[in-house]
Amino acid sequence: MTPFTSQELRKGFASFATGVTVITCIDENQGHHGVTISSFNSVSLEPPLILWSLKRHSRLMPWVEVGKKHLIHVLERSQENLAMHFATVKQEQFVNVGHKLAASGLTQINDCVAYYECETVSVHIGGDHNIIVAKVINLKNHPDKEPLIFARSKFVGLDFTETKTT
């Protein structure tokens, strides 16, 4: 038995600020899907690897298994609505969402801070989630845009203005 409840652990995890991403993928019938993820991390520059986590029993798992491609979108500060939109399962997820098809055939949501087109290289079980390790095969970055941050169960932004130290 742990000395804390799962609710206490959730609150503790919420103290760690993280970026907010949406992952898009394609099913076997060329249907497009997306999910909000805050568990994105860089792993390696050589080779270029990232990792992210998805519930073990997610309906999306078959479409992000080893060898499958997906597109990671780093959301921009004003895209809170997209984070919430893709946080729940719904039909026709891309209706009323500005997007286009990338050269890869994956859905690319407009106006994000960065895009990482990836191919899954391994999947590891991590408790109630799968840890997906993927190789970055293409990227676009827009450093002039501010990322959306999630901390203490709220969306926040960063102030990139320099502060003087004395």
Secondary structure, 3 states (H helix, E strand, C coil): CCCCCHHHHHHHHCCCCEECEEEEEECCCCCEEEEEECCCEEEECCCCEEEEEEECCCCCHHHCCCCCEEEEEECECCCHHHHHHCCCCCCCCCCCCCEEECCCCCEEECCCCEEEEEEEEEEEEECCEEEEEEEEEEEEECCCCCECEEECCEEECCCCCCCCCC
